[in-house]
Amino acid sequence: MGTDIKDTAFESTATRVSTISIIIKILLAGFKFIAGALGHSGAMISDAVHSSSDVLGSLIVIVGVKMSGKKSDKDHPYGHERMESVASLILAGILAAAGISIGKEALYSVISGEYLTSSAPGVLALAAAAVSIVVKEGMFWYTWINAKRIRSGALKAEAWHHRSDALSSVGALIGIGGALLGVTVMEPIASVIICLFILKVALDIFREAVDNMVDHACDAETENAIRACAAGQEGVMGVDVIRTREFGRKIYVDIEISADGSLSLLQAHDIAQRVHDRIETDFPEVKHIMVHVNPAE
């Protein structure tokens, strides 16, 4: 199999990014908890709990990536890449649960009037919220760029976990700022809006993971590029049929090409082999390709 992005490199990158995420989440959660306690901010303490609970998401990414990197065996001849999609589904569920929890608490605060009795927080809590937003947004981009580079759905979901944490801190920042100005209702209102955004992201992650598990065709641009690659090989007179399906982060391809009908079986096989090798070389995401040769009419 010709791949420029080796499975070992994929696993090491995803594991490294997730490990860094775990360390930063633990440090940030501790910082926010101390700032919330010293600054008398219940919103910041809740945000700290949210950050610490997200460590589970990073652990799921590591486990999912390691399982998806297992080699093919007798019971799984096509490999285990879909385990990463399973990890993405779990992460989507955790993200949705976090969003619902934020929205539920915010609505309760508004309906019960709890926000009216909240004590005024200190400036330290406000500074902690600002630091959290900067750090988590930075981690979002760090994780997102690596996820795009290695084509990891689970790592993309982890990136959105970072952004959901940043958005949670935005709600805390607005609430703390509002409380300092005497407008305590600002925090629950902001939290409801953030809840809706997080649920939208969770739904997008869920849909992408499901697409990768039900043999969804790859995008038209990639499919057309594969077609052009096959058509450009010596001896190929046309591309009759091309079918693609995504299998986790990998792509499987079935293609029918046409060649001179008077060629020997050995010559036709050589043409098919050239097409096979060139596509796997030019498209690292293609794990396997089946080439069928038809006589040209």
C-alpha positions as CSV (number, residue, x, y, z in Angstrom):
1,M,0.0,0.0,0.0
2,G,1.5,3.3,-1.0
3,T,1.0,5.9,1.7
4,D,2.9,9.1,2.4
5,I,1.0,9.5,5.7
6,K,2.0,6.4,7.5
7,D,-0.4,4.8,10.0
8,T,2.3,5.1,12.7
9,A,2.7,8.8,11.9
10,F,-1.1,9.2,12.1
11,E,-1.2,7.5,15.5
12,S,1.7,9.3,17.0
13,T,0.4,12.7,15.9
14,A,-3.1,12.1,17.2
15,T,-1.7,10.7,20.5
16,R,0.7,13.7,20.9
17,V,-2.0,16.3,20.3
18,S,-4.4,14.5,22.7
19,T,-1.7,14.1,25.4
20,I,-0.9,17.8,25.2
21,S,-4.7,18.5,25.4
22,I,-5.0,16.5,28.6
23,I,-2.1,18.3,30.2
24,I,-3.4,21.7,29.3
25,K,-7.0,20.8,30.4
26,I,-5.8,19.7,33.8
27,L,-3.6,22.8,34.3
28,L,-6.3,25.1,33.1
29,A,-9.0,23.5,35.2
30,G,-6.9,23.8,38.3
31,F,-6.1,27.5,37.5
32,K,-9.8,28.3,36.9
33,F,-10.9,26.5,40.1
34,I,-8.5,28.5,42.2
35,A,-9.4,31.7,40.5
36,G,-13.1,30.9,40.9
37,A,-12.6,30.1,44.6
38,L,-10.5,33.2,45.4
39,G,-12.7,35.4,43.1
40,H,-16.0,34.1,44.6
41,S,-17.3,33.1,41.1
42,G,-19.6,30.1,40.9
43,A,-19.5,30.5,37.1
44,M,-15.8,30.1,37.0
45,I,-15.8,27.1,39.3
46,S,-18.4,25.5,37.0
47,D,-16.2,26.3,34.0
48,A,-13.3,24.6,35.8
49,V,-15.4,21.4,36.3
50,H,-16.4,21.5,32.6
51,S,-12.7,21.7,31.6
52,S,-11.7,18.8,33.8
53,S,-14.5,16.6,32.5
54,D,-13.3,17.1,29.0
55,V,-10.2,15.1,29.8
56,L,-12.4,12.1,29.1
57,G,-12.8,13.3,25.5
58,S,-9.0,13.3,24.9
59,L,-8.7,9.8,26.4
60,I,-11.4,8.6,24.0
61,V,-9.5,10.0,21.1
62,I,-6.3,8.2,22.1
63,V,-8.1,4.9,22.5
64,G,-10.0,5.3,19.3
65,V,-7.0,6.2,17.2
66,K,-5.0,3.3,18.7
67,M,-7.8,0.8,17.9
68,S,-8.3,2.2,14.3
69,G,-4.5,1.8,13.7
70,K,-4.6,-2.0,14.3
71,K,-3.7,-4.1,11.3
72,S,-6.2,-6.2,9.4
73,D,-6.8,-9.6,10.7
74,K,-8.9,-12.7,9.8
75,D,-12.1,-11.3,11.5
76,H,-11.5,-7.7,10.2
77,P,-10.0,-8.1,6.7
78,Y,-10.7,-4.4,5.9
79,G,-8.9,-3.1,9.0
80,H,-10.2,-1.2,12.0
81,E,-10.4,2.4,10.7
82,R,-14.0,2.8,11.6
83,M,-13.2,2.6,15.2
84,E,-12.1,6.3,14.9
85,S,-15.6,7.1,13.7
86,V,-17.0,5.3,16.7
87,A,-14.8,7.5,18.9
88,S,-16.2,10.6,17.0
89,L,-19.7,9.4,17.7
90,I,-18.9,9.1,21.4
91,L,-17.3,12.5,21.4
92,A,-20.3,14.0,19.7
93,G,-22.5,12.6,22.4
94,I,-20.2,14.0,25.2
95,L,-20.2,17.4,23.4
96,A,-24.0,17.3,23.1
97,A,-24.3,16.4,26.8
98,A,-22.0,19.3,27.8
99,G,-24.1,21.7,25.7
100,I,-27.4,20.5,27.2
101,S,-25.9,20.8,30.7
102,I,-24.9,24.4,30.1
103,G,-28.3,25.3,28.6
104,K,-30.2,23.5,31.3
105,E,-28.3,25.3,34.1
106,A,-28.7,28.7,32.3
107,L,-32.5,28.2,31.8
108,Y,-32.9,27.2,35.4
109,S,-31.0,30.3,36.6
110,V,-33.3,32.5,34.5
111,I,-36.6,30.8,35.4
112,S,-35.8,30.5,39.1
113,G,-34.3,33.9,39.4
114,E,-31.1,32.3,40.9
115,Y,-29.0,34.8,39.0
116,L,-30.5,37.6,41.1
117,T,-28.9,36.2,44.3
118,S,-25.4,35.6,42.8
119,S,-22.6,37.2,44.8
120,A,-20.4,39.7,43.0
121,P,-17.3,38.0,41.7
122,G,-13.8,39.4,41.8
123,V,-11.6,40.7,39.0
124,L,-9.4,37.6,39.3
125,A,-12.3,35.4,38.0
126,L,-12.7,37.8,35.1
127,A,-9.0,37.5,34.2
128,A,-9.2,33.7,34.5
129,A,-12.1,33.6,32.0
130,A,-10.1,35.7,29.5
131,V,-7.0,33.5,29.9
132,S,-9.2,30.4,29.4
133,I,-10.7,31.8,26.1
134,V,-7.3,32.6,24.7
135,V,-5.7,29.2,25.7
136,K,-8.7,27.1,24.5
137,E,-9.0,28.9,21.2
138,G,-5.3,28.4,20.6
139,M,-5.7,24.7,21.4
140,F,-8.7,24.5,19.0
141,W,-6.5,25.8,16.1
142,Y,-3.6,23.6,17.1
143,T,-5.8,20.5,17.2
144,W,-7.8,21.4,14.1
145,I,-4.7,22.0,11.9
146,N,-3.3,18.6,12.9
147,A,-6.7,16.9,12.4
148,K,-6.9,18.3,8.9
149,R,-3.3,17.3,8.1
150,I,-3.8,13.6,9.1
151,R,-7.5,13.4,8.2
152,S,-8.7,12.5,11.7
153,G,-12.4,12.8,12.4
154,A,-11.9,12.0,16.1
155,L,-9.2,14.8,16.4
156,K,-11.6,17.2,14.6
157,A,-14.2,16.4,17.3
158,E,-11.6,17.0,20.0
159,A,-10.8,20.4,18.4
160,W,-14.5,21.3,18.7
161,H,-14.3,20.3,22.4
162,H,-11.7,22.9,22.9
163,R,-13.8,25.5,21.2
164,S,-16.9,24.5,23.3
165,D,-14.7,25.0,26.4
166,A,-13.7,28.4,25.0
167,L,-17.3,29.3,24.4
168,S,-18.2,28.1,28.0
169,S,-15.5,30.6,29.2
170,V,-17.1,33.3,27.0
171,G,-20.3,32.7,28.9
172,A,-18.5,32.9,32.2
173,L,-16.7,36.1,31.1
174,I,-20.0,37.7,30.1
175,G,-21.6,36.6,33.3
176,I,-18.8,37.8,35.5
177,G,-18.5,41.1,33.6
178,G,-22.2,41.5,33.9
179,A,-22.2,40.8,37.6
180,L,-19.5,43.4,38.1
181,L,-21.7,45.9,36.3
182,G,-24.8,44.8,38.2
183,V,-26.4,42.9,35.2
184,T,-26.2,39.3,36.4
185,V,-28.8,38.0,33.8
186,M,-26.2,38.4,31.1
187,E,-24.4,35.1,32.0
188,P,-27.4,32.7,31.6
189,I,-28.6,34.4,28.4
190,A,-25.1,34.0,26.9
191,S,-24.9,30.4,28.1
192,V,-28.2,29.5,26.3
193,I,-26.8,30.9,23.0
194,I,-23.6,29.0,23.5
195,C,-25.6,25.8,24.2
196,L,-27.3,26.0,20.9
197,F,-24.0,26.5,19.1
198,I,-22.4,23.5,20.8
199,L,-25.4,21.3,19.9
200,K,-25.1,22.4,16.3
201,V,-21.4,21.4,16.3
202,A,-22.2,18.0,18.0
203,L,-24.8,17.3,15.3
204,D,-22.3,18.1,12.5
205,I,-19.7,15.7,14.1
206,F,-22.4,13.0,14.4
207,R,-23.4,13.3,10.8
208,E,-19.8,13.2,9.5
209,A,-19.1,10.1,11.7
210,V,-22.2,8.3,10.4
211,D,-21.3,9.1,6.8
212,N,-17.9,7.5,7.3
213,M,-19.6,4.4,8.7
214,V,-22.2,3.8,5.9
215,D,-19.9,3.7,2.8
216,H,-20.4,7.3,1.9
217,A,-18.7,8.3,-1.4
218,C,-15.7,10.7,-1.2
219,D,-16.1,14.2,-2.4
220,A,-16.5,14.9,-6.1
221,E,-13.1,16.7,-6.4
222,T,-11.2,13.7,-5.1
223,E,-13.2,11.3,-7.3
224,N,-12.6,13.4,-10.4
225,A,-8.8,13.6,-9.6
226,I,-8.7,9.8,-9.2
227,R,-10.5,9.4,-12.6
228,A,-8.0,11.8,-14.3
229,C,-5.1,10.0,-12.8
230,A,-6.3,6.6,-14.1
231,A,-7.1,8.0,-17.6
232,G,-3.6,9.4,-17.9
233,Q,-1.8,6.1,-17.5
234,E,-0.3,4.4,-20.6
235,G,-2.6,2.0,-22.3
236,V,-5.8,3.3,-20.7
237,M,-8.3,4.3,-23.4
238,G,-11.1,5.4,-21.0
239,V,-12.5,5.2,-17.5
240,D,-15.9,3.4,-17.7
241,V,-16.9,3.3,-14.0
242,I,-15.5,4.7,-10.8
243,R,-16.9,4.0,-7.3
244,T,-15.5,5.3,-4.0
245,R,-16.4,4.8,-0.4
246,E,-15.0,6.3,2.8
247,F,-13.9,3.8,5.4
248,G,-12.9,5.9,8.5
249,R,-10.1,8.2,7.3
250,K,-9.3,5.9,4.3
251,I,-10.9,5.5,0.9
252,Y,-11.7,2.3,-1.1
253,V,-11.9,2.6,-4.9
254,D,-13.5,0.3,-7.5
255,I,-12.7,1.4,-11.1
256,E,-13.3,0.0,-14.5
257,I,-11.0,1.1,-17.3
258,S,-11.1,0.3,-21.0
259,A,-8.0,-0.9,-23.0
260,D,-7.3,-2.4,-26.5
261,G,-9.3,-5.6,-26.7
262,S,-6.5,-7.3,-28.7
263,L,-4.0,-7.1,-25.9
264,S,-2.9,-10.3,-24.1
265,L,-4.0,-11.0,-20.5
266,L,-0.5,-10.2,-19.3
267,Q,-0.5,-6.8,-21.1
268,A,-3.9,-5.9,-19.8
269,H,-2.8,-6.9,-16.3
270,D,0.2,-4.6,-16.6
271,I,-2.0,-1.6,-17.5
272,A,-4.3,-2.4,-14.5
273,Q,-1.2,-2.6,-12.2
274,R,0.1,0.8,-13.4
275,V,-3.3,2.4,-12.7
276,H,-3.4,0.7,-9.3
277,D,0.1,1.7,-8.3
278,R,-0.2,5.3,-9.5
279,I,-3.4,6.0,-7.7
280,E,-2.2,4.5,-4.4
281,T,1.0,6.6,-4.8
282,D,-0.7,9.9,-5.7
283,F,-3.6,9.5,-3.2
284,P,-2.3,8.5,0.3
285,E,-5.8,8.3,1.6
286,V,-6.6,5.4,-0.7
287,K,-6.1,2.2,1.2
288,H,-7.2,-0.2,-1.5
289,I,-8.2,0.0,-5.2
290,M,-9.7,-2.7,-7.4
291,V,-9.1,-2.2,-11.1
292,H,-11.2,-4.1,-13.7
293,V,-10.2,-3.9,-17.4
294,N,-12.9,-3.9,-20.2
295,P,-12.1,-4.2,-23.9
296,A,-12.6,-0.9,-25.6
297,E,-15.4,-0.7,-28.1
